[in-house]
Amino acid sequence: MGRFVEGADRSQLTLLPECLEDWVDEGNAVHVIDVFVEALDLHGMGFERVIAKETGRPSYHPAVLLKLYIYGYLNRVQSSRRLEREACRNIEVMWLIGRLAPDHKTIADFRKDNGRRSGRFARSSLPYAGKWACCRPQASPSTAASSRR
């Protein structure tokens, strides 16, 4: 092909790092979401299914689904089907929810069952996320130049 940059052969075996921590830097917003949700008293806030039942199929912990919900809120991913895809292909989301892959019905049911709590929570708490250095939006040169006019 001459002087073009060529991609790797897709059938080539590679040894990628097994640790997702290697792929998500410390300044990433998912670290803030993780610490923030882990510090919450979800049972005290009224979230359903915080205490697991003894029988039946194990469910996802509400903290996992709340992390996914907040990630979607911050990144403008609103559809439960798109969040399902993000959980399977986005390394940040894989790190955030521990490589779990809830399906779109589980995500939609979480929103339906806890929508008022998580919606109020997101609207009241997440505006403060802009104060954290890793959550501040970075101004691109084009927006910085247009704001000076």
One Martini backbone bead per residue (centre of mass of N, CA, C, O) as a GRO file, in nm:
protein
  149
    1MET     BB    1   0.048   0.067  -0.001
    2GLY     BB    2   0.293   0.220   0.096
    3ARG     BB    3   0.250   0.544   0.275
    4PHE     BB    4   0.054   0.402   0.477
    5VAL     BB    5  -0.130   0.349   0.742
    6GLU     BB    6  -0.159   0.041   0.909
    7GLY     BB    7  -0.334  -0.198   1.028
    8ALA     BB    8  -0.403  -0.457   1.201
    9ASP     BB    9  -0.449  -0.777   1.216
   10ARG     BB   10  -0.748  -0.921   1.313
   11SER     BB   11  -0.619  -1.224   1.363
   12GLN     BB   12  -0.437  -1.119   1.572
   13LEU     BB   13  -0.290  -1.191   1.857
   14THR     BB   14  -0.335  -1.049   2.184
   15LEU     BB   15  -0.202  -0.881   2.490
   16LEU     BB   16  -0.404  -0.752   2.690
   17PRO     BB   17  -0.492  -0.600   2.954
   18GLU     BB   18  -0.681  -0.732   3.220
   19CYS     BB   19  -0.670  -0.455   3.349
   20LEU     BB   20  -0.880  -0.181   3.355
   21GLU     BB   21  -0.699   0.024   3.507
   22ASP     BB   22  -0.502   0.068   3.259
   23TRP     BB   23  -0.744   0.228   3.082
   24VAL     BB   24  -0.819   0.405   3.343
   25ASP     BB   25  -0.772   0.697   3.449
   26GLU     BB   26  -0.768   0.900   3.736
   27GLY     BB   27  -0.929   1.153   3.579
   28ASN     BB   28  -1.182   1.005   3.555
   29ALA     BB   29  -1.528   1.023   3.610
   30VAL     BB   30  -1.579   0.726   3.709
   31HIS     BB   31  -1.445   0.762   3.985
   32VAL     BB   32  -1.652   0.957   4.101
   33ILE     BB   33  -1.902   0.784   4.068
   34ASP     BB   34  -1.806   0.549   4.242
   35VAL     BB   35  -1.757   0.699   4.510
   36PHE     BB   36  -2.034   0.834   4.535
   37VAL     BB   37  -2.219   0.578   4.537
   38GLU     BB   38  -2.071   0.424   4.771
   39ALA     BB   39  -2.152   0.662   4.988
   40LEU     BB   40  -2.436   0.580   4.972
   41ASP     BB   41  -2.771   0.539   5.114
   42LEU     BB   42  -2.991   0.355   4.950
   43HIS     BB   43  -3.190   0.260   5.165
   44GLY     BB   44  -3.244   0.549   5.285
   45MET     BB   45  -3.345   0.657   4.990
   46GLY     BB   46  -3.544   0.408   4.871
   47PHE     BB   47  -3.420   0.183   4.730
   48GLU     BB   48  -3.465  -0.099   4.561
   49ARG     BB   49  -3.310  -0.401   4.631
   50VAL     BB   50  -3.064  -0.382   4.842
   51ILE     BB   51  -3.177  -0.636   4.966
   52ALA     BB   52  -3.133  -0.953   4.928
   53LYS     BB   53  -3.272  -1.234   4.838
   54GLU     BB   54  -3.273  -1.577   4.908
   55THR     BB   55  -3.438  -1.616   4.652
   56GLY     BB   56  -3.361  -1.675   4.345
   57ARG     BB   57  -3.234  -1.468   4.129
   58PRO     BB   58  -2.982  -1.277   4.100
   59SER     BB   59  -2.925  -0.940   4.126
   60TYR     BB   60  -2.869  -0.626   4.076
   61HIS     BB   61  -2.728  -0.378   4.214
   62PRO     BB   62  -2.827  -0.054   4.247
   63ALA     BB   63  -2.542   0.073   4.223
   64VAL     BB   64  -2.480  -0.023   3.938
   65LEU     BB   65  -2.728   0.114   3.798
   66LEU     BB   66  -2.665   0.402   3.897
   67LYS     BB   67  -2.394   0.433   3.756
   68LEU     BB   68  -2.510   0.397   3.473
   69TYR     BB   69  -2.711   0.630   3.486
   70ILE     BB   70  -2.504   0.856   3.540
   71TYR     BB   71  -2.334   0.812   3.293
   72GLY     BB   72  -2.563   0.870   3.095
   73TYR     BB   73  -2.624   1.157   3.195
   74LEU     BB   74  -2.332   1.280   3.141
   75ASN     BB   75  -2.331   1.142   2.822
   76ARG     BB   76  -2.611   1.135   2.676
   77VAL     BB   77  -2.736   0.841   2.762
   78GLN     BB   78  -3.077   0.735   2.757
   79SER     BB   79  -3.092   0.466   2.646
   80SER     BB   80  -3.111   0.137   2.737
   81ARG     BB   81  -2.983   0.019   2.479
   82ARG     BB   82  -2.726   0.198   2.482
   83LEU     BB   83  -2.631   0.113   2.766
   84GLU     BB   84  -2.594  -0.182   2.694
   85ARG     BB   85  -2.373  -0.132   2.482
   86GLU     BB   86  -2.173   0.021   2.663
   87ALA     BB   87  -2.126  -0.221   2.865
   88CYS     BB   88  -1.978  -0.396   2.620
   89ARG     BB   89  -1.765  -0.154   2.482
   90ASN     BB   90  -1.698   0.033   2.727
   91ILE     BB   91  -1.437   0.066   2.938
   92GLU     BB   92  -1.548   0.258   3.150
   93VAL     BB   93  -1.805   0.090   3.212
   94MET     BB   94  -1.668  -0.171   3.283
   95TRP     BB   95  -1.525  -0.053   3.527
   96LEU     BB   96  -1.771   0.065   3.683
   97ILE     BB   97  -1.947  -0.234   3.667
   98GLY     BB   98  -1.761  -0.494   3.652
   99ARG     BB   99  -1.840  -0.637   3.369
  100LEU     BB  100  -2.124  -0.591   3.347
  101ALA     BB  101  -2.447  -0.689   3.154
  102PRO     BB  102  -2.712  -0.535   3.136
  103ASP     BB  103  -3.013  -0.525   3.020
  104HIS     BB  104  -3.257  -0.318   2.902
  105LYS     BB  105  -3.478  -0.416   3.099
  106THR     BB  106  -3.325  -0.366   3.363
  107ILE     BB  107  -3.279  -0.064   3.318
  108ALA     BB  108  -3.578   0.014   3.281
  109ASP     BB  109  -3.676  -0.096   3.556
  110PHE     BB  110  -3.502   0.086   3.729
  111ARG     BB  111  -3.627   0.349   3.629
  112LYS     BB  112  -3.919   0.281   3.705
  113ASP     BB  113  -3.869   0.212   4.017
  114ASN     BB  114  -3.634   0.476   4.053
  115GLY     BB  115  -3.684   0.747   3.897
  116ARG     BB  116  -3.739   0.962   4.112
  117ARG     BB  117  -3.482   0.927   4.276
  118SER     BB  118  -3.267   0.947   4.046
  119GLY     BB  119  -3.363   1.216   3.924
  120ARG     BB  120  -3.337   1.392   4.175
  121PHE     BB  121  -3.046   1.320   4.231
  122ALA     BB  122  -2.923   1.423   3.964
  123ARG     BB  123  -3.030   1.720   3.976
  124SER     BB  124  -2.901   1.787   4.269
  125SER     BB  125  -2.590   1.662   4.246
  126LEU     BB  126  -2.445   1.693   3.952
  127PRO     BB  127  -2.372   2.001   3.939
  128TYR     BB  128  -2.118   1.952   4.135
  129ALA     BB  129  -1.927   1.799   3.934
  130GLY     BB  130  -1.792   2.060   3.804
  131LYS     BB  131  -1.584   2.097   4.050
  132TRP     BB  132  -1.450   1.864   3.940
  133ALA     BB  133  -1.181   1.818   3.746
  134CYS     BB  134  -1.279   1.554   3.580
  135CYS     BB  135  -1.577   1.704   3.497
  136ARG     BB  136  -1.472   1.917   3.327
  137PRO     BB  137  -1.512   2.084   3.056
  138GLN     BB  138  -1.346   2.106   2.758
  139ALA     BB  139  -1.227   2.353   2.571
  140SER     BB  140  -1.227   2.427   2.260
  141PRO     BB  141  -1.081   2.627   2.033
  142SER     BB  142  -1.349   2.704   1.886
  143THR     BB  143  -1.510   2.798   2.142
  144ALA     BB  144  -1.305   3.005   2.244
  145ALA     BB  145  -1.310   3.186   1.989
  146SER     BB  146  -1.626   3.239   1.980
  147SER     BB  147  -1.645   3.378   2.273
  148ARG     BB  148  -1.473   3.648   2.191
  149ARG     BB  149  -1.689   3.793   1.987
   0.00000   0.00000   0.00000
